[in-house]
Amino acid sequence: MSTALLLAIATASIVILLLLVIKAKVHPFVALLIVSLLVAIATGIPAEKIMETIITGMGGLLGHITIIIVLGAMLGRSLKPRAVPSRWRSVSVKRWG
C-alpha cells in the first residue's frame, strides 16, 4: 500500500472520528472503536485479525479490560438519568448486579 493512500486513510479516519463525536454525539470510545474497524478494513487487515489488532493496539491485556470497563461505565451512566423509570433500573440492577 502506498504512503499517499495510507495518509489519505489516516486523514479520513480523523475526519470521521471528529464527525462522529461532534456532530453525531457518539461516545468517544465507541467512535474510536468504529473508526478503528473502518481503518482496519480500509488497510486490508484480514477479518480474523481485526479485533486482535485493535486489542494489541490498546495494550494487550489492558485492551480487554478497557473495553469491558468503558462499555460498562457507559451502561451505568445511561441508567442514571431520571429518564429511566426507577422500576426498570431496579430490575436491571437486581438481574445483572
C-alpha positions as CSV (number, residue, x, y, z in Angstrom):
1,M,0.0,0.0,0.0
2,S,1.4,3.4,-0.9
3,T,2.3,6.1,1.5
4,A,-0.1,8.5,-0.1
5,L,-3.0,6.1,0.3
6,L,-2.1,5.4,4.0
7,L,-2.0,9.2,4.6
8,A,-5.4,9.6,2.9
9,I,-6.9,6.8,5.1
10,A,-5.4,8.4,8.2
11,T,-6.8,11.8,7.3
12,A,-10.2,10.4,6.5
13,S,-10.3,8.5,9.8
14,I,-9.6,11.7,11.8
15,V,-12.4,13.5,10.0
16,I,-14.8,10.6,10.5
17,L,-13.8,10.4,14.2
18,L,-14.5,14.1,14.7
19,L,-17.8,14.0,12.9
20,L,-19.0,11.0,15.0
21,V,-18.1,12.7,18.2
22,I,-19.0,16.3,17.4
23,K,-22.0,16.0,15.1
24,A,-23.5,12.6,15.7
25,K,-22.8,12.8,19.5
26,V,-21.4,9.3,19.6
27,H,-19.5,8.4,22.8
28,P,-15.8,9.0,22.0
29,F,-14.8,5.4,23.0
30,V,-17.4,3.9,20.7
31,A,-16.5,6.3,17.9
32,L,-12.8,5.3,18.3
33,L,-13.7,1.6,18.0
34,I,-15.9,2.3,14.9
35,V,-13.1,4.3,13.2
36,S,-10.5,1.6,14.2
37,L,-12.6,-1.0,12.5
38,L,-13.0,1.1,9.4
39,V,-9.3,1.8,9.2
40,A,-8.5,-1.9,9.6
41,I,-10.9,-2.8,6.8
42,A,-9.6,0.0,4.6
43,T,-5.9,-1.0,5.1
44,G,-6.7,-4.6,4.2
45,I,-6.2,-6.3,7.5
46,P,-7.8,-9.8,7.3
47,A,-11.2,-10.0,9.1
48,E,-10.0,-12.6,11.6
49,K,-7.1,-10.4,12.7
50,I,-9.0,-7.1,13.1
51,M,-10.1,-7.5,16.8
52,E,-6.7,-8.9,17.7
53,T,-5.0,-5.9,16.1
54,I,-7.3,-3.4,17.9
55,I,-6.8,-5.1,21.3
56,T,-3.0,-5.2,20.7
57,G,-3.1,-1.5,19.9
58,M,-4.9,-0.8,23.1
59,G,-2.3,-2.5,25.1
60,G,-2.8,-6.3,25.2
61,L,-4.5,-7.3,28.4
62,L,-5.3,-3.8,29.3
63,G,-7.2,-3.6,26.0
64,H,-9.6,-6.4,27.0
65,I,-10.2,-4.9,30.4
66,T,-10.6,-1.3,28.9
67,I,-13.3,-2.4,26.5
68,I,-15.4,-4.0,29.3
69,I,-14.9,-1.2,31.8
70,V,-15.7,1.6,29.4
71,L,-18.8,-0.1,27.9
72,G,-19.9,-0.9,31.5
73,A,-19.5,2.7,32.6
74,M,-21.5,3.9,29.6
75,L,-24.3,1.5,30.5
76,G,-24.2,2.7,34.2
77,R,-24.3,6.3,33.1
78,S,-27.3,5.5,30.9
79,L,-29.2,4.1,33.9
80,K,-28.5,7.2,36.0
81,P,-30.7,9.9,34.3
82,R,-34.2,10.4,35.6
83,A,-35.5,9.5,32.1
84,V,-35.0,5.8,33.0
85,P,-38.0,4.6,35.1
86,S,-36.9,3.5,38.6
87,R,-38.7,0.1,38.2
88,W,-36.6,-0.7,35.1
89,R,-33.5,0.5,36.8
90,S,-34.1,-1.7,39.9
91,V,-35.0,-4.7,37.9
92,S,-31.9,-4.4,35.7
93,V,-29.6,-3.9,38.8
94,K,-31.2,-7.0,40.5
95,R,-30.8,-9.1,37.4
96,W,-27.3,-8.1,36.3
97,G,-25.8,-6.8,39.6
